[in-house]
C-alpha cells in the first residue's frame, strides 16, 4: 500500500498559505537552509515574512555568514542590500569575508567588500586567512602587503 500524496493546495496546520509555514521558528530554519543552498528568492521571502537579518544559529552564524561561506553571491548581495552586517562575527570569531576567502569565492569577496566588509575583522581575519593560504592577490586587494 502506498502513502497518499499530501495536498499542498490546501493550507496545512500552522500556515496561512498552501505549503508555507507561518511559525517564525520554521521560517528561520528554512531561511538558514536557503542561505546555505543559495535560494535567494525563497530566502528573501522568509525575510519578508519576518525573519530578522541578524538572527544566528547555534554556532553564531548569520544568514550572511552561511551564504558567504557556501559561495552564494546573489544571497550575499540581497542580504547586504537589506542591511545585513557584513562584519558580524560568529562564535568562533570568524567573519563572512574570512569564510569567503577560505572558500576562494571571489564574487562573494567582491560583494562583501562592496557592502562594507572589513578585511581586518574577526580572528582569524580575512587578511590572516589570505596570508595563511598564500593568497597574495587577496592580500594585495585588502591593502595588507
GILIN-V560683 format. One line per field, one symbol per residue. psi: psi as a letter, one per 30 degrees, with the letter a starting at -180 (. if undefined). A space follows every 50 residues. Layout:
psi = ???
//
This chain:
psi = klkkkkjgfkklkglglkgjkfkeeeeeeeeeeeeefgieeeeeeeefff kkegklafggkleeeeeeeghieeeeeeeeefgkjfgklafggkleeeee eefhieeeeeeeeeggkjffkljkleeeeeeeghieeeeeefhg.
//
